[in-house]
Amino acid sequence: MITNHIRSGDLDSALYVFENMTVKTTVTWNSVLAGLSRKCGKLKEAQELFVKIPEPDAVSYNTMLSCHVRYVECGDLDSASKLFEKAPFKSVVAWTAMITGYMKIGRVGLAERLFQKMPEKNLVTWNAMIAGYIENYRAEDGVKIFRTMVGFGIKPNSSTLSSALLGCSELSALQLGRQVHQLVCKSPLCDDTTAGTSLMSMYCKCGVLEDGWKLFVQLPRRDVKLLNLDPTSATGYVQLANVYAATKRWDHVARVRKSMKSCKVVKTPGYSWIEVKSVAHQFRSGDKAHPELTSIHEKLKELEKKMKLAGYVPDLEFALHDVGEEQKEQLLLWHSEKLAIAYGLIKLPPGTPIRVFKNLRVCGDCHRATKYISQIERREIIVRDTTRFHHFKHGHCSCADYW
């Protein structure tokens, strides 16, 4: 009955049945633990339930280990490590999830040590390391480990190639990119649209636009297939329009934009979030819902004065609204990432790194402002957007303003 309630999404009913049971087996405890671990915002409850299990088994530990990426993202490295080390059985999935978690917060050294200690690795593990290196501005290491993987006879998938090609793009390693292209041609991925799109992007970013265009023409499923990956997402449309623009095929650019309108494709609303004491606080630009907005706005106004004294000038090009300059400055000040950072400054102890996550690419003005904030507040700020990690410290960003 508990399992049925959990499968239907009725966690409250499952907990009610569980609490009124006179006899609870480890299987019963594990069922409820699994339900809590999958429910957003229930990490603390899952932790509390886990420590109460009389005789936890391998399933109990693996269930909690499935949450440990969230442990790590919250900065709770100690809890994650203790749970991982205590587990009587560690599956490849658990090892890989731990590596992914450390990479997500920029703790590359910890991820490397785990990777080296792993008794067994699978393709997902290698992918986690390659992608992690690329996301943490270690493109050279990412490409190196990709070559090591291939040397071991492990066949890459489209995710592997996408990460490796992104590394080639960042290093402008066109020759290696061409080698990856040859690898794709000799594999079942030769007709894979994701692999083809990654190759096309690599050639364009390396400045070889003609090769990018030739590859696009040779794709067995070109623009139609690219757009059909997700008809509601703007990603495919934007990339396709950029390729057409690079080859000055403006009539095709207009056609893609017309398709976007006819399919009612719109840009995904941006939002940022920060976790404080295992509770996620989400913000949208111009947020009006958070209960502590008054103190957040006060903190931002205080920061704005200090930033301007230090030389910061708001970049109004990122305020995409037809309003006056003063209102544009206010709209920029209330961007979601700035709200999340301000909340972190208010709530987290001095000296504690602030970790913010965003579902879109961080905007140019917020990127610039965060450099000033890190200098003024003498605080390390880590912003994870859809592209990479941005480590802000002493007024500088790890991406060197390229992202």
C-alpha positions as CSV (number, residue, x, y, z in Angstrom):
1,M,0.0,0.0,0.0
2,I,2.9,2.4,0.9
3,T,4.5,1.7,-2.5
4,N,1.2,2.4,-4.4
5,H,0.8,5.7,-2.6
6,I,4.3,6.7,-3.4
7,R,4.0,5.7,-7.1
8,S,0.8,7.8,-7.3
9,G,2.7,10.8,-5.8
10,D,0.7,10.8,-2.5
11,L,3.5,10.9,-0.1
12,D,1.4,12.1,2.8
13,S,-0.8,9.0,2.7
14,A,2.2,6.8,2.5
15,L,3.7,8.4,5.6
16,Y,0.3,8.1,7.4
17,V,0.2,4.3,6.7
18,F,3.8,3.9,7.7
19,E,3.4,5.8,11.0
20,N,0.5,3.6,12.0
21,M,2.2,0.3,11.2
22,T,3.0,-1.8,14.3
23,V,5.7,-3.9,12.5
24,K,8.1,-2.3,10.1
25,T,10.6,-4.3,8.1
26,T,13.8,-2.9,6.5
27,V,11.9,-3.2,3.2
28,T,9.2,-1.0,4.6
29,W,11.6,1.6,5.8
30,N,13.4,1.6,2.4
31,S,10.1,2.2,0.6
32,V,9.4,5.3,2.6
33,L,13.0,6.5,2.4
34,A,12.9,6.1,-1.4
35,G,9.7,8.2,-1.5
36,L,11.2,11.0,0.6
37,S,14.5,11.0,-1.3
38,R,12.8,11.6,-4.6
39,K,10.5,14.4,-3.3
40,C,11.9,17.9,-3.8
41,G,12.5,19.7,-0.5
42,K,12.4,16.4,1.6
43,L,16.1,15.9,1.9
44,K,16.2,16.7,5.6
45,E,13.3,14.3,6.3
46,A,15.0,11.6,4.4
47,Q,18.1,12.1,6.4
48,E,16.2,11.9,9.7
49,L,14.4,8.8,8.6
50,F,17.6,7.1,7.5
51,V,19.3,7.3,10.9
52,K,16.2,5.7,12.5
53,I,16.3,2.5,10.4
54,P,17.1,-0.3,12.9
55,E,19.0,-2.4,10.4
56,P,19.9,-0.5,7.2
57,D,21.0,-2.6,4.3
58,A,22.7,-1.9,1.0
59,V,19.4,-0.7,-0.5
60,S,19.1,1.8,2.4
61,Y,22.5,3.2,1.8
62,N,22.2,3.3,-2.0
63,T,18.9,5.1,-1.7
64,M,20.5,7.8,0.4
65,L,23.5,7.9,-1.8
66,S,21.2,8.7,-4.7
67,C,20.6,12.0,-2.8
68,H,24.2,12.8,-2.1
69,V,24.7,14.9,-5.2
70,R,22.2,17.2,-3.5
71,Y,24.2,17.0,-0.3
72,V,27.3,18.1,-2.1
73,E,25.5,20.9,-4.1
74,C,24.4,22.3,-0.7
75,G,28.0,22.4,0.3
76,D,27.5,19.7,2.9
77,L,30.6,17.8,1.9
78,D,31.1,16.3,5.3
79,S,27.7,14.5,5.4
80,A,28.1,13.3,1.8
81,S,31.6,11.9,2.5
82,K,30.6,10.2,5.8
83,L,27.6,8.5,4.2
84,F,29.6,7.4,1.2
85,E,32.4,6.0,3.4
86,K,30.0,4.2,5.8
87,A,28.1,2.4,3.0
88,P,28.8,-1.3,3.1
89,F,28.3,-1.5,-0.7
90,K,29.2,1.1,-3.2
91,S,27.8,0.6,-6.7
92,V,29.3,2.2,-9.8
93,V,26.3,4.5,-9.8
94,A,27.1,5.7,-6.3
95,W,30.7,6.4,-7.1
96,T,29.7,8.2,-10.3
97,A,27.1,10.3,-8.5
98,M,29.7,11.4,-6.0
99,I,32.1,12.4,-8.7
100,T,29.3,14.3,-10.5
101,G,28.4,16.1,-7.2
102,Y,32.0,17.3,-6.5
103,M,32.4,18.5,-10.1
104,K,29.1,20.4,-9.8
105,I,30.6,22.6,-7.0
106,G,34.0,22.9,-8.6
107,R,35.8,20.4,-6.2
108,V,37.8,18.9,-9.0
109,G,40.5,17.4,-6.9
110,L,38.1,15.4,-4.8
111,A,36.4,14.1,-7.9
112,E,39.8,13.1,-9.3
113,R,40.7,11.2,-6.2
114,L,37.4,9.2,-6.2
115,F,37.8,8.5,-9.9
116,Q,41.3,7.1,-9.3
117,K,40.1,4.9,-6.4
118,M,37.1,3.4,-8.2
119,P,37.4,-0.3,-8.6
120,E,35.2,-0.3,-11.7
121,K,34.2,2.4,-14.1
122,N,31.5,2.6,-16.8
123,L,30.9,5.0,-19.7
124,V,28.8,7.3,-17.5
125,T,31.7,7.6,-15.1
126,W,34.1,8.7,-17.9
127,N,31.5,11.1,-19.2
128,A,31.1,12.6,-15.7
129,M,34.9,13.3,-15.6
130,I,35.1,14.7,-19.1
131,A,32.1,17.0,-18.7
132,G,33.3,18.0,-15.2
133,Y,36.7,19.1,-16.5
134,I,35.1,21.1,-19.3
135,E,32.6,22.8,-17.0
136,N,35.4,23.7,-14.6
137,Y,37.7,25.4,-17.3
138,R,39.9,22.3,-17.4
139,A,39.3,21.7,-21.1
140,E,42.8,20.3,-21.7
141,D,42.3,17.7,-19.0
142,G,38.9,16.9,-20.4
143,V,40.3,16.2,-23.8
144,K,43.2,14.3,-22.3
145,I,40.9,11.9,-20.4
146,F,38.7,11.5,-23.4
147,R,41.7,10.3,-25.4
148,T,42.7,7.9,-22.5
149,M,39.2,6.5,-22.5
150,V,39.3,5.8,-26.2
151,G,42.7,4.3,-25.8
152,F,41.2,1.8,-23.3
153,G,38.8,0.7,-26.0
154,I,35.7,2.3,-24.4
155,K,33.3,3.4,-27.1
156,P,32.0,7.0,-26.6
157,N,28.3,7.9,-26.9
158,S,26.9,11.2,-28.1
159,S,27.2,12.8,-24.6
160,T,30.9,11.9,-24.5
161,L,31.5,13.5,-27.9
162,S,29.5,16.6,-27.1
163,S,31.7,17.2,-24.1
164,A,35.0,16.4,-25.9
165,L,34.0,18.7,-28.8
166,L,33.2,21.5,-26.5
167,G,36.7,21.1,-25.0
168,C,38.2,21.2,-28.6
169,S,36.2,24.4,-29.2
170,E,37.5,26.1,-26.0
171,L,41.1,25.1,-26.9
172,S,40.7,25.9,-30.6
173,A,42.0,22.4,-31.0
174,L,40.7,22.0,-34.6
175,Q,43.0,19.1,-35.4
176,L,41.8,17.1,-32.5
177,G,38.3,18.0,-33.4
178,R,38.8,16.6,-36.8
179,Q,40.1,13.4,-35.2
180,V,36.9,13.2,-33.2
181,H,35.0,13.7,-36.4
182,Q,36.8,10.7,-38.0
183,L,35.9,8.7,-34.9
184,V,32.3,9.6,-35.3
185,C,32.4,8.6,-39.0
186,K,33.6,5.1,-38.1
187,S,31.0,4.5,-35.4
188,P,27.2,4.0,-35.3
189,L,27.0,7.7,-34.3
190,C,27.6,8.8,-37.9
191,D,23.9,9.4,-38.3
192,D,23.3,10.7,-34.8
193,T,21.9,14.2,-34.9
194,T,23.3,15.2,-31.5
195,A,26.8,14.2,-32.5
196,G,26.5,15.9,-35.8
197,T,25.2,19.1,-34.2
198,S,28.2,19.1,-31.8
199,L,30.6,18.7,-34.6
200,M,28.9,21.5,-36.6
201,S,29.2,23.7,-33.5
202,M,32.8,22.9,-33.0
203,Y,33.8,23.8,-36.5
204,C,31.9,27.1,-36.3
205,K,33.5,28.0,-32.9
206,C,37.0,27.1,-34.3
207,G,36.3,29.6,-37.1
208,V,35.9,27.1,-39.9
209,L,32.5,28.1,-40.9
210,E,32.6,26.5,-44.3
211,D,33.3,23.1,-42.8
212,G,30.4,23.6,-40.4
213,W,28.1,24.4,-43.2
214,K,29.3,21.4,-45.3
215,L,28.6,19.1,-42.3
216,F,25.1,20.6,-41.9
217,V,24.3,19.9,-45.5
218,Q,25.5,16.3,-45.2
219,L,23.4,15.6,-42.1
220,P,20.8,12.9,-43.1
221,R,18.2,14.8,-41.0
222,R,19.1,18.4,-41.1
223,D,17.0,21.4,-39.9
224,V,13.8,19.4,-39.6
225,K,15.4,16.8,-37.3
226,L,17.2,19.4,-35.3
227,L,13.9,21.2,-34.6
228,N,12.1,18.0,-33.9
229,L,14.4,17.2,-31.0
230,D,12.1,19.3,-28.9
231,P,9.6,21.5,-30.9
232,T,8.9,23.6,-27.8
233,S,12.6,24.5,-27.1
234,A,14.2,27.5,-28.6
235,T,17.7,25.9,-28.5
236,G,17.5,24.1,-31.9
237,Y,16.0,27.1,-33.6
238,V,18.6,29.5,-32.3
239,Q,21.6,27.2,-33.2
240,L,20.2,26.6,-36.7
241,A,19.6,30.3,-37.3
242,N,23.2,31.0,-36.2
243,V,24.6,28.5,-38.7
244,Y,22.5,30.0,-41.5
245,A,23.6,33.5,-40.5
246,A,27.3,32.5,-40.5
247,T,27.0,31.5,-44.2
248,K,24.9,34.6,-45.0
249,R,21.8,32.6,-45.9
250,W,19.5,35.3,-44.6
251,D,16.4,33.9,-46.3
252,H,16.8,30.7,-44.2
253,V,17.3,32.7,-41.1
254,A,14.0,34.4,-41.7
255,R,12.4,31.0,-42.3
256,V,13.6,29.7,-39.0
257,R,12.3,32.7,-37.1
258,K,9.0,32.4,-38.8
259,S,8.9,28.7,-37.7
260,M,9.5,29.8,-34.1
261,K,6.6,32.1,-34.3
262,S,4.2,29.6,-35.9
263,C,5.2,27.0,-33.3
264,K,4.8,29.5,-30.5
265,V,8.3,28.9,-29.2
266,V,9.3,31.3,-26.5
267,K,12.4,31.8,-24.4
268,T,12.4,29.8,-21.1
269,P,11.8,32.1,-18.1
270,G,15.0,32.6,-16.1
271,Y,15.2,31.8,-12.4
272,S,18.0,31.3,-9.9
273,W,18.1,29.4,-6.6
274,I,20.3,29.0,-3.5
275,E,20.1,26.4,-0.8
276,V,20.3,27.6,2.9
277,K,20.1,24.9,5.6
278,S,18.9,22.3,3.0
279,V,16.0,24.5,1.9
280,A,16.0,25.8,-1.7
281,H,15.1,29.4,-2.2
282,Q,14.1,30.2,-5.8
283,F,14.0,33.7,-7.3
284,R,12.8,35.1,-10.6
285,S,13.7,38.4,-12.1
286,G,11.7,41.1,-10.4
287,D,10.5,38.5,-7.9
288,K,7.5,39.4,-5.8
289,A,6.9,36.1,-4.0
290,H,9.8,35.6,-1.6
291,P,8.8,36.5,2.0
292,E,12.1,38.3,2.7
293,L,12.2,40.6,-0.4
294,T,12.3,43.8,1.7
295,S,15.7,42.9,3.3
296,I,17.0,41.5,0.0
297,H,16.2,44.7,-1.8
298,E,17.8,46.7,1.0
299,K,21.0,44.6,0.7
300,L,21.0,45.1,-3.1
301,K,20.6,48.9,-2.8
302,E,23.5,49.0,-0.3
303,L,25.6,46.9,-2.7
304,E,24.7,49.1,-5.7
305,K,26.0,52.2,-4.0
306,K,29.3,50.5,-3.1
307,M,29.6,49.0,-6.6
308,K,29.1,52.3,-8.3
309,L,31.7,53.9,-6.1
310,A,34.1,51.1,-7.1
311,G,33.5,51.9,-10.8
312,Y,30.5,49.7,-11.7
313,V,28.2,51.0,-14.5
314,P,25.0,49.0,-15.2
315,D,25.0,47.6,-18.7
316,L,21.5,48.7,-19.9
317,E,21.8,46.5,-23.0
318,F,20.8,43.6,-20.8
319,A,17.5,45.3,-19.7
320,L,15.4,44.1,-22.6
321,H,12.4,46.4,-21.9
322,D,11.2,49.6,-23.5
323,V,11.4,51.8,-20.4
324,G,13.5,54.7,-19.1
325,E,17.1,54.3,-18.0
326,E,16.3,54.6,-14.2
327,Q,13.8,51.8,-14.4
328,K,16.2,49.7,-16.5
329,E,18.8,50.0,-13.7
330,Q,16.2,48.8,-11.2
331,L,15.2,45.8,-13.4
332,L,18.9,44.8,-13.7
333,L,19.3,45.1,-10.0
334,W,16.5,42.7,-9.4
335,H,17.7,40.0,-11.8
336,S,17.3,36.5,-10.3
337,E,21.0,35.8,-9.7
338,K,21.5,39.1,-7.9
339,L,18.5,38.4,-5.6
340,A,19.9,34.9,-4.8
341,I,23.4,36.3,-4.1
342,A,22.0,39.0,-1.8
343,Y,20.0,36.4,0.1
344,G,23.1,34.3,0.5
345,L,25.0,37.3,1.8
346,I,22.3,37.9,4.4
347,K,21.8,34.3,5.5
348,L,25.1,32.5,5.3
349,P,27.9,33.0,7.8
350,P,30.8,35.4,6.9
351,G,33.4,33.6,4.9
352,T,31.1,30.9,3.6
353,P,31.1,30.5,-0.2
354,I,27.9,31.4,-1.8
355,R,26.6,28.9,-4.4
356,V,23.9,30.0,-6.8
357,F,22.4,28.0,-9.6
358,K,20.6,29.4,-12.7
359,N,18.6,27.6,-15.4
360,L,19.8,29.9,-18.2
361,R,23.1,31.5,-19.1
362,V,24.1,34.2,-16.6
363,C,23.6,37.7,-18.1
364,G,26.5,40.0,-18.8
365,D,25.5,42.7,-16.3
366,C,25.1,40.1,-13.5
367,H,28.4,38.6,-14.4
368,R,30.1,42.0,-14.1
369,A,28.2,43.0,-10.9
370,T,29.1,39.7,-9.2
371,K,32.8,40.4,-9.7
372,Y,32.4,43.7,-7.9
373,I,30.3,42.0,-5.1
374,S,33.0,39.3,-4.6
375,Q,35.6,42.1,-4.1
376,I,33.4,44.3,-1.9
377,E,32.1,41.5,0.3
378,R,35.4,39.6,0.3
379,R,33.3,36.5,-0.4
380,E,33.8,33.6,-2.9
381,I,30.7,33.3,-5.1
382,I,30.1,30.3,-7.3
383,V,27.4,30.6,-10.0
384,R,26.4,27.6,-12.0
385,D,24.6,28.4,-15.2
386,T,23.7,26.2,-18.2
387,T,27.2,26.5,-19.7
388,R,29.7,26.3,-16.8
389,F,30.8,27.2,-13.3
390,H,31.8,30.8,-12.6
391,H,34.1,31.1,-9.6
392,F,34.1,34.8,-8.5
393,K,36.9,35.8,-6.1
394,H,38.7,39.0,-5.4
395,G,36.9,40.8,-8.2
396,H,37.7,38.2,-10.9
397,C,35.9,35.3,-12.5
398,S,37.5,32.0,-13.4
399,C,36.0,32.2,-17.0
400,A,38.1,35.3,-17.7
401,D,34.9,36.9,-19.1
402,Y,34.5,34.2,-21.8
403,W,31.5,31.9,-21.5
